């Protein structure tokens, strides 16, 4: 009786190419440059504001020094979505091992979308972020801005959050 391995199809080159492609990709969630502009003419763009809000900062606003507490909306959203994004990242690796580059890239796109949406949900609910100060709430009321959700006055920052899948 003859034992051994029968090669029916050799897709080693497709597998290696798909793995090479996948290992050279990043999925980034944040505020891409093309989404960072402000609709209100603010001197700071959304990426800068998002960074300051995420990490906390002491800044001058209208001649007054203000300390912003950290509100790490991106970190929280990415952490919240981790179980789902990991499944898509695993599926991307599996597709790459099968030599299916396009399918692997679609899985990376899905992971990015899920993490983006989870980060937006953190702002949308607002309940886990450091609350607004009374001074900020007073200013919002004076400007006719409804609500008390941190990071959500007009929705500019929220709408700027996106993801990219790109080569490293």
Buried (B, 14 or more C-beta within 10 A) or exposed (E): EEEEEEEEEEEEEBBEBBBEBBEEBEBEBBBBEEBBEBEEEEEEBBBBBBBBBBEEBEEEEEEEEEEBEBBBBBBBBBBBBBEBBEBBBEBBBEBBEBBBBEBBBBBBBBBBBBBBBBBBBBBBEBEEBBBBBEEBBEBBEEEEBEEEBBBBBEEBBBEBBBBBBEEE
